[in-house]
Every structure is written in C-alpha cells, then in structure tokens.
C-alpha cells in the first residue's frame, strides 16, 4: 500500500487518471486509480511518495535550517513547510524531540528532519559537516541580513518564540543576523523570520527561474 496523506479537502488535487495509464515506475497505481489529493506541486501528481523524495533529494539546496525547541514551539511546523518549499537540505530540531507537526501540512514527509538533543551536539554536527552556523535574531551587535553575504553551505538557526536564540547558540554562531523592521513590534515570529532568511539565501544562491517553473 502506498503512503500518502488523507484526503481532507475533496475539492483539492486531481481525480483518477484519464486515458491510457503511464508505465513509469514512479507512478502509484492506487493514486492513478483513485486520484491524488495530496499537497504537492503538479509535476509530482500521481507519483509514489518515495519517488518524490528521491527527486527532491537531487534538487535540494546546500543550506540547512535549525530551530530550538525547548517549549514545544508551534512555529516549527511552519518552518518545516517553508524549508520544503525552498528545498532546504535538512531541518534540525534542537532540544525536545517532539514538535507540533500541524503547521507543516504533511510536508515533513518529504523534508528530511534531524533531531539534536543539545546545542553542543548540533554545533559539533554542523562544524563536522563544514557548515557555517548563522543565527537569526534581532540582538545588539547583529549584522543586517539584507547586506550580509550568506555562505552557500550554512545552517540558519532560529530561537524559541518570544525568547529568541539561547546564549549557547549566540556564542557558537559564526555570525548573527538581524532582519530589518520598521514598526512598533519588538520582533516577528520565528516562522516568518525563517521564511525571510531562507528567501534571502535563495536570492543569493538559488536558481530563481527554476523556482518559478514548478
């Protein structure tokens, strides 16, 4: 039996395949027969779950995303969903293993997610992989994200909602970047900050045209 998301929105997606059935092994016979209601782009319609992940693995960017999870931050799902949209290599959950998947909209099934119990474990892993650790937080001494040359191989790190990056991450980061703000709020939520930072990486290193052809 193929793995796929439940059809929670009957009007979403496509119905059963019409015409002669394709013979490509990437297609899922059940989806061809029943229709495909998953939250995937059109080029992956009717594909098996494993085939989609394999194709994404060939396209993923060399940047990673990490978010601290000490109080079960509800923004983590949103971060995972955005990481999937921008084809991040992996998402790293630092702290508690369990996280609220609701905001991910089942994109976590297509996005590699790795857990690290401590900041030290995470930083050791990142440095072992040759990744620059880039903290994102509006802190005194932070460098503007908008003018910073992001390394192609890096991990963008976000803190817990309301408290931001822990001291351990701040001390370990190769750089800490701030997002320009102009209103009265002290900060924007972690999900929004992650989307802005990932898009900044894409603008510097990504194939923008390819991102509009999906």
HUMO-V319251 format. One record per residue. N is the residue number from 0. SS is DSSP state (alpha for helix, beta for strand, coil for the rest). NEAR is the number of other C-alpha atoms within 10 Angstrom. Layout:
N SS NEAR
N SS NEAR
This chain:
0 coil 6
1 coil 12
2 coil 10
3 coil 15
4 coil 15
5 coil 11
6 coil 14
7 coil 9
8 coil 10
9 coil 11
10 coil 9
11 coil 12
12 coil 16
13 beta 17
14 coil 16
15 coil 13
16 coil 17
17 coil 9
18 coil 6
19 coil 6
20 coil 11
21 coil 12
22 coil 8
23 coil 8
24 coil 10
25 coil 16
26 beta 19
27 coil 20
28 alpha 19
29 alpha 14
30 alpha 21
31 alpha 19
32 alpha 14
33 alpha 13
34 coil 18
35 beta 26
36 coil 21
37 coil 22
38 coil 17
39 coil 16
40 coil 9
41 alpha 10
42 alpha 10
43 alpha 18
44 coil 21
45 coil 26
46 beta 20
47 coil 19
48 alpha 18
49 alpha 14
50 alpha 15
51 alpha 18
52 alpha 15
53 alpha 11
54 alpha 12
55 alpha 17
56 alpha 16
57 coil 8
58 coil 12
59 coil 16
60 coil 19
61 coil 17
62 coil 25
63 beta 23
64 beta 24
65 beta 27
66 beta 27
67 beta 26
68 beta 24
69 coil 17
70 coil 12
71 coil 16
72 coil 19
73 coil 18
74 coil 23
75 alpha 28
76 alpha 21
77 alpha 22
78 alpha 25
79 alpha 33
80 alpha 23
81 alpha 21
82 alpha 26
83 alpha 22
84 alpha 14
85 coil 19
86 coil 22
87 coil 24
88 coil 22
89 coil 21
90 beta 26
91 beta 22
92 beta 26
93 beta 24
94 beta 20
95 coil 16
96 coil 13
97 coil 13
98 coil 17
99 coil 13
100 coil 17
101 alpha 14
102 alpha 17
103 alpha 20
104 coil 15
105 coil 19
106 alpha 23
107 alpha 18
108 alpha 16
109 coil 19
110 coil 23
111 coil 17
112 beta 15
113 beta 13
114 beta 16
115 beta 19
116 coil 15
117 coil 14
118 alpha 18
119 alpha 14
120 alpha 13
121 alpha 21
122 alpha 21
123 alpha 12
124 alpha 13
125 alpha 16
126 alpha 12
127 alpha 9
128 coil 11
129 coil 12
130 coil 20
131 beta 21
132 beta 26
133 beta 23
134 beta 26
135 beta 27
136 coil 24
137 coil 20
138 coil 13
139 coil 8
140 coil 10
141 coil 15
142 beta 18
143 beta 14
144 alpha 19
145 alpha 14
146 alpha 9
147 coil 13
148 coil 11
149 coil 22
150 coil 16
151 coil 16
152 coil 16
153 beta 21
154 beta 27
155 beta 26
156 beta 27
157 beta 28
158 coil 23
159 beta 20
160 coil 22
161 coil 12
162 coil 8
163 beta 21
164 coil 22
165 coil 13
166 alpha 10
167 alpha 12
168 alpha 22
169 alpha 20
170 alpha 12
171 alpha 16
172 coil 18
173 coil 13
174 beta 17
175 beta 25
176 beta 23
177 beta 20
178 coil 17
179 coil 12
180 coil 11
181 coil 6
182 coil 7
183 coil 6
184 coil 7
185 coil 9
186 coil 16
187 coil 15
188 coil 14
189 alpha 24
190 alpha 21
191 alpha 13
192 alpha 18
193 alpha 26
194 alpha 18
195 alpha 16
196 alpha 22
197 alpha 21
198 alpha 16
199 alpha 18
200 alpha 20
201 alpha 20
202 alpha 11
203 alpha 14
204 alpha 16
205 coil 16
206 coil 10
207 alpha 11
208 alpha 8
209 alpha 8
210 alpha 12
211 coil 7
212 coil 7
213 coil 9
